[in-house]
């Protein structure tokens, strides 16, 4: 087995002692070095990456689902249903504004102090914000304070997630054996479909078991409050991991202000990397939050059926991540992401006609293709972004690129789609995906690894 960074357990000599000091067996022959410890170490790192991001994305997505289903009427003044839904999506999008700030703050400490402590802190912030959302009274009870508190806690969610993904991605990639970087980097990516599966699955179960009035009154709170248990599990796992060897080596000469170096020396690269992320987010949020809202409120499709369809399509996201990560280790991350961007543009062509057909099989086919395209974009993303930036500012840089791309693709696209649909231009919504795919292709073309550019 190759002794890559992950097999060395962070690169310290003490971690290798169990293998170097093996005893003789019963015949007096030297016993072969044990392989269980490095395998166990890799499993722990991958589990920490996967479980942490699954919890963080679960927290993030339950807000999106609740925003699509109940937040408009619960937390915002009585206006037209369209205006309330727009306000709900704007509160949803607020987290994407907070994410770059979280990326800068957590990235600073992630590049200077280490991946482990930063990942623990981001998970705690995300979890606390999520649980508190589940306790909020609505607009009818406390007036304008209700949406202000909701937006504040949503900001906390975004701030925490801004520091989460980059650290989890680096934890996996920087521990990967040579030739397995994309597949290891796919571990935190799988947190997205798993988080979405549990998020929408729980809302589906609540919808099936509760009346509409009970769901609106208190049922929607259950996923937010249940997050406390998940966060406790995630913290227990993350407190047991060690730092990566690459960070340990770079820590001997840390950058004083990582964000300053990113902006002064890698700004063009940062913008190109951000563009490369756009189609991934646009694909996901137009096929989840916006599609659910438009399908159930405007097209009057059955909510439980639509949630079930989205859950089925989510399996194609997981499939896309696995296939694309495997392909990226063989053909390169850049080439695979470009293929995903082309798939995204194809989804844009069929998006509106499929949704407007009101045919559940047609809608499912479109959503499945959309999630597959997102998975193809998403699977190699950890590796591609990590390869672009030097280790000493990598946490800050990839977190920023991920979050800036998220603002464009994930925050603006549902708001733009809602605005287009509200003004009778639903047919143009798919064009947002075409534009997102083209932006990603441009980003891939312009991005050059910092080591080659300097």
Secondary structure, DSSP 8 states (H G I E B T S, - for coil): ----GGGGTTS-HHHHHHHHT--B-TTSSB-----HHHHHHHHHHHHHHHHHHHHHHHHHHHHHHHIIIIIHHHHS-S--HHHHHHHHHHHHHHHHHHHHHHHHHHHHHHHHT-HHHHHHHHHHHHHHHHHHHTT---HHHHTHHHHHHHHHHHHHHHHHHHHHHHHHHHHHHTT--TT-HHHHHHHHHHHHHHHHHHHHHHHHHHHHHS-HHHIIIIITHHHHHHHHHHHHHHHHHHTT----HHHHHHGGG--S-HHHHHHHHSHHHHHHHHHHHHHHHHHHHIIIIIHHHIIIIIS---HHHHHHHHHHHHHHHHHHHHHHHHHHHHH-HHHHHHHHHHHHHHHHHHHHHHHHT--HHHHHHHHHHHHHHHHHHHHTHHHHHHHHS-GGGHHHHHHHHHHHHHIIIIIHHHHHHHHHHHTT-GGGHHHHHHHHHHHHHHHHHH---HHHH-
